[in-house]
């Protein structure tokens, strides 16, 4: 059963990555020559660059996807917060495999939210991000807390 769920998760993650590239390519032509590439804490652009920078986050997402796929295929190379023994190996690997898949979803959604905000800000400086960065960061921190609790329970 877990293999089916993981396969669906993997297809979903790959689909998110493809959608991210499609979204970027779809909007690339309509972007102005200069786009915001960095924002301050208030959400105002404080650095601008060529529209070619719009490919930076999908490229970074692709690299992260490769890293996650490698880590999932070779779980023994990961750094675990507890010692891996014969008794806890299966549980710890299951927790790690689930968490990495979930973490990729969160990270790629954060990247896509930032990309969407960057594109919309290029045309209107008064727009707001669809998801505030604080919410995105708290979701990652909450996920980390949850995984550490599970790791401690099954150590």
N, C-alpha and C positions, 0 to 999 in steps of 0.2 A: 504494500500500500504506500509506504513512504517513497518508493521509487516512482510511482505514478505522480504523487504530489510534487516531488522534486523535478520531475520531467516537465510538468505543467509550469512550475515556478521558473525553470530554465527557459522555456519557450516564451513565457511572459517577459522575463528580463531581456532576452534577445529582441523581442518585439519592441520593448521600450527603447532600446538602443537604435533600432532601425527607425522607429518613429522620430526619435531625436534628430537623426541625420536628415530624414525627410523634411521635418519642420524647418531645419536650418536651411537646407537647399531650396525649399519652397519660398522662403522669405528673403533669400540672399539678394535677388535681383532688385527687389523693391527698396532695399536699405539705402540710405544716403551714403556718400563716400566716407564720411566720418561718423562713427558710432561711439556711444559710451562704452568703455571697457572696464571701468572701475567706479564703484559707488561708495560714498561715505556712510556713516551710521544713520544719517537722516534720509538716506535713499536718493541723494542728489549725486549726479555724475561729477566726478572730480578728475577724471582722466578720459581722454578720447583717443581713438586710433582708427586705422583703416577698417573697412568692413570685412576684410579677410580675417580679422580677429574673431569673427563670429564662428569660425571653425575650431577654435581652440577648445571650447568646452565639449563639443561632441568627440573631438579627438582624445581629450582626456578621459571622457566616459568610455571610449573604446579601449584605451590602455587599461583602465580600471577593470573593465569586463574581462580582458585577457588575464589580468592578475587574479581575479576572483575565480575564473575557470581553472587556472593552474592550482590555486589553493584548494579548490574543491576536489580536484583529481589527485592531489598529493597532500591529504590532511596531516600526514605525519610531519610535514615541514613547517606547519603553523606553530606559533608560539602560544601555548595554552597557559591560563593563569593557575592551573593546578598540574600536579605531576600526573602523567598518563600511565596508568597501570593496566594490567590485563582485565581487572574488574570494571574499571570505569571507561575503558577505551571506546566502546561502542556508544555509550551515552554522550561522552564528550565530543566525539566526532559528529554525532547526530545534532547536538546543540550547535557546533561550529558550522556545519553545513547549512542548517536552517538560518542561523544568524547571518552568515555571509550573503545568502540569497536575499534576505530581508534588507540588509544594509545596502546592497546594490540598488534595490528599489528606491530606498530613501535618498541615496546619493544622486541617482540619475534624475529623480523628481526634483531635487534641489537644483541641479544643473539646468533642467528644463525650465523651471520657474525663473531662474536668473536669466536664461536666454530669452524667454518670453518678455521679461521686464526690460531687458536691454533693447530688444527690437521695438517694443511699444514706446519706450523712452526716446528712441531715436526720432520719433515723430511728434511726441508730446511730452514736455518736461513735467507735466502735472499728473502723470499717471502714477499709480501705486502698484507694487508687486501684488500678484494674486494671493500669494501666501507670504506673510512676513518672515524675514530671515530668522527672527527669534523663535517662531513656531517650528521652523525646519530644524534648527539646532536643538531645540528641546525634544523633538521627536527622536533624533539620533541619541541624545543623552539618555532619554527614557528607555530606548532600546538597549543601550549599553548596560544600564542598571538592571534591566530585566534579564539579560543574558548572564550577567555576573551572579545574579540570584540563582538561576538555573544551574550554572556551573558549580556553585557552592553546594547546592542540594545534592547533586549527583557526583560529587567528588569521591 
